[in-house]
Amino acid sequence: MATMGALLFWLLLMLGLGWALRALLRRHRPDYRSLADRIDALLPQTQCGQCHYPGCRPYALAIAQGEAEINQCPPGGEAGIRALAALLDREPKSLSPVHGVEKPPQVARIREAECIGCFKCIAACPVDAILGAPKFLHVVVEDLCTGCELCIPPCPVDCIELRPAALPIRLLP
């Protein structure tokens, strides 16, 4: 019976030490998640993949972990690079030409007379800005469209065009 009490004592002592060590390590490790949140807030949320990541959040995580540079986002442009540099206390860099060029804000528009309702653009849109159903006309909700251009390549009849955005797209807070 005494051995059971001693075993319980040592078990509780080890659990307590484990929790204390865990709390100590948490306080001293870099908090990538909150840094990634702040980086993500500066990105344009186009989800275009031009940075070579599948969206703005994965790119923000990669920057926070030191796996990506701050100059890989063409939609964010030079202003976005400057904002990221200020947040991270780094020198701004020029936009990487490997990832694209900075363009004015744009939105997609589907030419109704040419749309065959194939549904391929809807599947490609990362922000669900295209409405429609198979075999019916599709339409772009301009307030949701980020101008990422991902809907253009899958269109078999080339009925999607990009136009300047009527209202500026939120690129930076």
N, C-alpha and C positions, 0 to 999 in steps of 0.2 A: 504494500500500500504506500509506503514511504517512497519507493522508487517511482510510482505513478505521479506523485506530487512533485518530485524532483524533475521528472521528464516534462511535466506540464510547465513548471517554472522555466526550464531551459528553452522550451518551445516558444513561450510567450516572450522571453528575453530576446531570442533570435528574430522573432517577428517584429518586435519593437525596434531593434537595431536596423533591420532591413528597411523599415518605413523611414527611419531617421536618415539613413544613407540615401535613400531614394529622394527625399525632400532636399537634402543637401546638394545632390547632383543636379536636380532640377533647377535650383537657384543659380548654378554656375555654368550651365550649358547655354549656348546661344539659342535664342528663341526664334527659330526660322519661321515658324508659323505666323507670328505677329508681324515680323518684317515682311514676309510674303504678302500679308494682307495690305500693308501700306504700299508696297510696290504695285500690287494688283489694282489698287485704287487709282494709281497714276496711269495705268495702261488704258487704251481706248476701248477695250471690250468688243473689238470687231470679230474676235475668234477666227481670224483669217488664216492663221498658220504660216504667215510669211516669215515669222521668226524661227521657223522650223520646229515649233512646238505645237501641239494640237489645240491650243487656245491660250488666252491671256493668263489664266490661273497657273497652268503648268510652266509657262515662261516666267512668271513671277517667282514661283518656287525655285526654278533653276537659277535665277539671279540671286535670290536670297542665300542659296547654298553655294554660290560661287562657281556654278557650272555653266553660266551663260553671261554674255556681255550685255551692257545696257543699251547698245546701239543696234539692236536687231529688229526693231519695230517700225516699219515704214509708216503705218497709219498714225503712230504717235509723233513721228517726225523729230525734227531738231528740238522742238519745245518739250516733247516727252523725254528725250535724252537728257536735256538740261534739268528737268524736274527729277528724274531718277538719279542723276549725278549729285544734285543737291541733297536728296534724301540719304544717299549712301556715302556722302562726303568723298566723292570721286571727281576726277577731271572729266568734263564732257568730251565725247568723241563724236566724230562725224558718223552719219548713218552708214551702216555697212552696205555697200552696193550688192553684196551677195544676196541680201535679203529683200532688195527692191529699192524703189525710189519713193520719196514723199510726193503725195498727190493731194489736190484739194478734195474736201469731203464730197462723196458721191453716193448715189443710190441706184439700185437696179430698177428697170422698168421693163415689163413684158409687153411686146407689141401684140395686142389682142388678135388681130386678123391672122397672125402667123402661128399662134400657140396651138399645139395639137393635144395638149393635156396629158403629156407623157409621164408627168409626176417626177421626173428626174431632178428638176431644179428644187423641188420641195425637199427631197431627200438630201440634197447637198447643202441646203441652207443651215448654217450652224446656230442661227438665232430665231428660227421659225418665223421669218418675215414674209414667207410666201404662202398664200392660201389657195386652195383649189382641191380638186378631186380628180382621180384618173379619168381621162377622156373628156374633161371639162376645162374651160378656160381657167388659167391661174392668174393671180394678181399679187403684186408686191405691196405690202403695208410699209409705206415709206418711213413712217415714224419708227419702225422696228429695224429697217434695213441699215446695215453698217457699211455697205459698199465693199464688202470683202472680195467680191468677184468670183466666189466659189460656185455660184449657180450657172455661170456662163459656159464653162467647158462641157458639162454633161448635156446641155441642150442640143438635141439632134437637128433642130431647124433654125438655130441661131436667131431666136426671136427675143433675146434679152439684150438690152443695151444699158449702159451706165450713163447717168446724167448728173450734173451738179446737184448737190443736195439743196433743197429749197430753204431749209433751216440748217444752221450749222450742227453737225453731229458733235456730241460731247466727246472731245478728245482728252481733255484734262479737267480735273475738278476745279 
